[in-house]
C-alpha cells in the first residue's frame, strides 16, 4: 500500500494528481518527472465503486432505518464516509502505463 511509483523513472506519483483523476472521471495522469502517461486499472475502478457504494447502501441505509435516523443525518454521514474513502483511495488504486504503438510502457 502506498502511492504508486512511475514504472520508468521510479519517482512517486503525486497524491493530488491521483485524487484529481479519481474525481474527474478517472482522467489519465502523467509522471511529473519523465512524462509517462498512466490510466487507472479496471480493478481499481471497481474497488473505488465498491468501497463507496456497498457500505453506504448495504450497511448505513438499513442501520439508519432501524435506528430511525433523520434523512439529513443519514446523508451527512454517507457524505463524510465517501469523503474519507476518497481521501485514502490514492493510496489504494493502481495505474498502468498507456499503450503506445502496440507496446506498454512498464
Residue pairs with C-beta under 8 A, 6 or more apart in sequence:
1 91
1 92
2 91
3 12
3 13
3 14
3 15
3 18
3 90
3 91
4 12
4 13
4 18
4 93
4 94
4 95
5 11
5 12
5 13
6 12
6 13
6 31
6 33
6 34
6 36
6 38
7 36
7 97
7 105
7 106
8 31
8 34
8 36
8 97
8 105
9 31
9 33
9 34
9 36
11 31
11 32
11 33
11 34
13 29
13 31
13 38
13 95
14 32
15 90
15 91
17 29
17 32
18 29
18 89
18 90
18 93
18 95
19 86
19 87
19 89
19 90
20 27
20 29
21 27
21 28
21 29
21 40
22 40
22 48
22 86
22 89
22 90
22 93
23 86
26 39
26 40
26 45
28 37
28 38
28 39
28 98
29 37
29 38
29 95
30 36
30 37
30 38
31 37
31 38
36 97
36 105
37 97
37 98
37 105
38 95
38 96
38 97
38 98
39 95
39 96
39 98
40 93
40 94
40 95
41 93
41 94
41 95
41 96
43 94
44 92
44 93
44 94
44 95
47 92
47 93
48 89
48 93
51 85
51 89
51 92
52 82
52 85
52 86
55 81
56 78
56 81
56 82
60 74
60 77
60 78
60 81
61 74
63 69
64 73
64 74
64 77
69 77
96 104
96 106
97 104
97 105
97 106
98 105
